[in-house]
Amino acid sequence: MEYKVELENALKTLQEGGLILYPTDTVWGIGCDACNPEAVAKIYELKRREDSKSMIIMLDNAVKLQSYISEVPEQAFTLIEHAERPLTIIYDGARNLAGNLIASDGSVGIRVTKDKFCSDLISRFKKPIVSTSANISGEPTPQNYNDISELIRNGVDYIVNLRKDESENPRPSTIIRLRKNGEIEFIRK
């Protein structure tokens, strides 16, 4: 019952253009509607982050990449399917997203999540959501919920009440850049 209530509350917050603080397949994240530039601007403001530094978005299914990337390299699907850890891929040719999420070179980082809550939320929302670490820009990434600052907790519209007591130290996703020609560059291993 609690799971369903949390899913509904997070969904309602996203639909209203609000910010959520939520557990992901990596670290706790701040999220919003990745197609809503006003919501995205709220995250930049909360994190005190320059809007020239783009943020990662999450999808629940690799098939949906084609809606947000003009030309998805074929090997992206193989990389996503066989990744042992959460994998964020930076693609060229971003589209149908909030303009302030797209890097100046037209690229965007996308992670297809395997986390049940995130996947269910995105599936119900029917749009990608932002997934950026729950910290002020330049400060260390919180390893669990208890490490998240009051400033961040007070700056979001809804905090998902699941997995707050987890204490293991999750790792951020691996980040690679995948060019249209198939060239791969590791950004973070």
C-alpha positions in Angstrom: 0.0 0.0 0.0 2.8 2.4 1.0 4.5 1.9 -2.4 1.4 2.7 -4.3 0.8 5.9 -2.3 4.4 7.0 -2.8 4.1 6.4 -6.5 0.9 8.4 -6.7 2.2 11.3 -4.7 5.4 11.5 -6.7 3.4 11.3 -10.0 1.1 14.1 -8.9 4.1 16.3 -8.0 5.7 15.7 -11.4 2.5 16.4 -13.2 2.2 19.7 -11.3 5.7 20.8 -12.3 7.2 20.2 -8.9 10.5 18.7 -7.7 10.8 15.3 -6.1 13.5 13.8 -4.0 13.6 10.1 -4.7 15.7 6.8 -4.5 17.1 5.6 -7.8 19.1 2.7 -9.1 22.2 4.7 -8.0 22.2 7.6 -5.4 19.2 9.6 -4.2 18.1 12.0 -6.9 16.3 15.3 -7.5 13.8 14.8 -10.2 11.2 16.7 -12.3 9.5 16.6 -15.7 12.3 16.5 -18.2 10.0 18.3 -20.8 9.1 21.2 -18.5 11.7 24.0 -18.7 10.3 25.8 -15.6 10.7 22.7 -13.5 14.2 22.1 -14.8 15.1 25.7 -13.9 14.0 25.0 -10.3 16.5 22.2 -10.0 19.3 24.4 -11.4 18.4 27.0 -8.8 18.1 24.5 -5.9 21.5 22.9 -6.7 23.1 26.3 -7.4 24.3 24.8 -10.7 25.1 26.7 -13.9 22.5 25.9 -16.5 25.3 25.3 -19.0 26.0 22.0 -17.1 23.3 19.6 -18.4 21.7 17.0 -16.2 20.9 13.3 -16.7 17.4 12.1 -17.6 15.9 8.7 -17.0 13.7 6.5 -19.1 12.0 3.3 -18.2 12.5 1.6 -21.6 15.2 1.7 -24.3 12.7 1.8 -27.0 11.7 5.3 -25.9 15.1 6.6 -26.7 13.9 7.2 -30.3 11.5 9.8 -29.0 14.3 11.9 -27.5 17.3 11.3 -29.7 17.2 12.0 -33.4 19.4 9.0 -34.4 20.0 6.3 -31.8 23.2 4.4 -32.6 22.3 0.7 -32.9 24.8 -0.5 -30.3 23.1 1.6 -27.6 20.5 -1.1 -27.2 23.2 -3.8 -26.7 25.2 -1.6 -24.2 22.0 -1.0 -22.2 20.9 -4.6 -22.2 24.3 -6.0 -21.1 25.4 -3.3 -18.7 26.1 -4.8 -15.2 25.9 -1.4 -13.5 23.6 1.5 -14.2 24.8 3.1 -17.4 24.3 6.7 -18.6 24.9 7.3 -22.3 25.4 10.7 -23.7 23.8 11.0 -27.1 24.0 13.6 -29.8 20.9 15.0 -31.3 18.6 15.5 -28.3 15.0 16.5 -29.0 11.6 16.8 -27.4 13.1 17.8 -24.0 13.2 21.0 -22.1 15.8 23.2 -23.9 17.6 24.0 -20.7 18.4 20.2 -20.3 20.1 19.9 -23.6 23.9 20.7 -23.7 25.1 23.5 -26.0 26.4 20.8 -28.4 22.9 19.3 -28.7 23.7 16.3 -26.5 21.9 14.8 -23.5 22.8 12.0 -21.0 20.1 9.3 -20.6 19.9 6.3 -18.3 17.4 3.6 -18.8 16.6 2.5 -15.3 16.1 -1.0 -14.0 14.9 0.3 -10.6 11.3 -0.8 -10.0 10.1 2.5 -8.4 11.8 4.7 -11.0 10.6 2.5 -13.9 7.0 2.4 -12.6 7.0 6.2 -12.0 8.3 7.0 -15.5 5.9 4.5 -17.1 2.9 6.1 -15.3 4.2 9.6 -16.1 4.7 8.8 -19.8 7.6 11.2 -20.0 11.3 11.1 -19.0 12.3 12.5 -15.6 15.4 14.4 -14.5 17.8 12.4 -12.3 20.5 14.5 -10.7 22.3 13.9 -7.5 20.7 15.4 -4.4 23.4 17.9 -3.5 24.5 21.5 -4.0 26.7 21.7 -7.1 30.3 21.1 -6.1 29.6 19.4 -2.8 30.0 15.6 -2.3 27.3 13.3 -3.6 25.2 12.0 -0.7 25.7 8.3 -0.2 22.3 7.7 1.3 19.2 9.6 2.4 20.6 10.7 5.8 23.5 12.5 4.0 21.2 14.8 2.0 21.3 18.4 3.3 18.4 20.2 4.8 18.7 22.8 2.1 17.9 20.1 -0.5 15.2 18.4 1.5 13.5 21.7 2.1 13.8 22.8 -1.5 11.8 20.0 -3.1 8.0 19.7 -3.3 7.8 16.0 -2.3 10.2 13.5 -0.7 9.5 9.9 -1.6 9.1 7.9 1.7 10.8 4.7 0.5 14.2 3.2 1.2 15.3 6.1 3.4 16.9 3.6 5.8 19.3 2.0 3.3 22.9 2.5 4.4 25.0 0.9 1.7 27.1 3.3 -0.4 25.7 3.1 -3.9 27.9 4.1 -6.8 26.9 6.7 -9.4 26.3 5.4 -12.9 29.0 4.7 -15.4 28.9 7.5 -18.0 29.9 7.0 -21.7 29.5 9.2 -24.7 28.2 7.3 -27.8 28.7 9.0 -31.1 26.5 8.4 -34.1 29.5 6.6 -35.8 29.7 4.1 -32.9 32.7 5.7 -31.2 32.6 5.3 -27.4 34.3 7.6 -24.9 34.3 6.8 -21.2 33.4 9.9 -19.1 33.1 8.2 -15.7 33.8 4.5 -15.0 
